[in-house]
Amino acid sequence: MQPFSEFFAQWVSEYYKNATIGKSGDFYTAVSVSKFFGGAIANYILKNLENGNLELPLNIVDCGANNTNLIKDIYSFLEALGIGVAENCEFYIIESNAKIAGLEMESNTKIANKKLACNLADSKDLDSKNLQVSKDSAIDSKLDSTKCRESADSTIDSPNNPKDSLDSNNSKPPKIHILKNLDSLKPLKNNTFFIANEFFDALPCELYSDGKMAFVDKNMNIRFLDSKEILRYSKNQDSNNFNNLESNEFDCSKQLDKSYPPFSGAEIFCKTSNSEVSCKTSNSKPKSHFIANSNDIGKSGDLFKNLDSIMQIAESLHIIKGEIPLSYFDFCATLRDINPENKRWIFAVFDYGDRYYNNHFNIRIFHKHKVFPLFEKINALKSYFKTSDITYNVPFLLLDKSFENIGGKKILFKKQDIALIEDFGILDLLQKFHSSKSITNTIYLKESNKIKTLLNVLNDNFKTSIYINFKPKLV
């Protein structure tokens, strides 16, 4: 018998070794929908460089990347939008599984040195001498002087094939450093911009229900045990005796109750349910205090310590039932440890989740663009284990606490579509391409439709949350 978090970690680790993201896989992500998702992130990075929140040289780190597409998109837009920016950035992917990136686990993978073959009007430029953005300079010298040809740009609508839509450049290309874990970045020597796109919903979580913690036996039965039952099991030290415990564990069939979000299992186009679930309940607001010993949270190997941490979290946040990822605290502790010199960082999170706990289980399985509640498939877990994706709603309130625990501060929390428009300037960015007359109306309409898909398919439950470790200036 093992804690559910260990079972979850094994499932996710094996699944992503062979996972395919996109039309032929189990789900879509924003990266596979539009290159302008990466472009909007590049635009946000430039705004923070301009306002002095960040300085060059800069690390750009993609956490849990499925491939190099997002990093390549960010690089391409940085190269097009500013002088002296892209070449003063180091690009990293944190990925424990090299196979899903389609690359060898080495720090020598070069970004294909391509330029956006479009001349953007009214764009800002970074003066390479003082490393500050100059509003008065044009960026024409960094852009291909030749207008985009429709025949060349017609391939832009293939987000997984950026090479076809970009023109070659003779300057030395930067490298993508592929690292197995966040700790490999230690120590941070530069300011860093982190991106976590649908990352935290893949970190291990515990299942909690009314004072009990979920465990999985060798037959993939899920049982909920309290501290006394865990003690009795630990004394047995034999998973074969697990079923002999006279516990009051919950019947898993009862977990699929009226409070469960009504997933229909219908075809969808991304990691989302077909229903909206309120992010607030009358008893979901947290107390003013939090966990007394939060530095100890998330350390594995001690069931009683973990259960005690879960109980403290549940009491503080008024959680009756839900997913509690202690792994968030571990991750943020590593983020603190790799930064002994207290270099500035911005951490942008894009994920499906809720601000407050809803007091029901959201954990679900994705299989060929269909979604099923985990407890609906409780008798068929073996057929989905490691071959389908498993995920849950990110509890952003707990993620906030994890960052606060290392001195981080949240500066933005919005629905993802609104954040992309208001804060990341995705529509303004597209308009720059169109206004510059560097792309044809046909290409503009294609890109517009993809951005509409990006903003509409990722429904209200997709959120953007940004954390920093310094006092910010206006962005």
DAZI-V951703 format. One record per run of one state. SS is the DSSP state (hx for helix, st for strand, lp for the rest). FROM is the first residue (numbers start at 0). LEN is the number of residues. If there is no record, write none. Layout:
SS/FROM/LEN  SS/FROM/LEN
//
This chain:
lp/0/1  st/1/2  hx/3/12  lp/15/14  hx/29/4  lp/33/2  hx/35/15  lp/50/7  st/57/6  lp/63/5  hx/68/13  lp/81/4  hx/85/3  st/88/6  lp/94/3  hx/97/4  lp/101/7  st/108/2  lp/110/3  st/113/3  lp/116/8  st/124/3  lp/127/4  st/131/3  lp/134/5  hx/139/3  lp/142/7  hx/149/8  lp/157/4  hx/161/4  st/165/3  lp/168/6  st/174/5  lp/179/2  hx/181/4  lp/185/5  st/190/7  lp/197/2  hx/199/3  lp/202/3  st/205/4  lp/209/2  st/211/5  lp/216/5  st/221/4  lp/225/1  hx/226/10  lp/236/2  hx/238/6  lp/244/7  hx/251/4  lp/255/38  hx/293/3  lp/296/6  hx/302/15  lp/317/3  st/320/4  lp/324/2  hx/326/11  lp/337/7  st/344/10  lp/354/9  st/363/4  lp/367/2  st/369/4  hx/373/11  lp/384/4  st/388/3  lp/391/2  st/393/2  hx/395/9  lp/404/4  st/408/7  hx/415/7  lp/422/3  hx/425/10  lp/435/5  hx/440/17  lp/457/4  st/461/7  lp/468/7
//
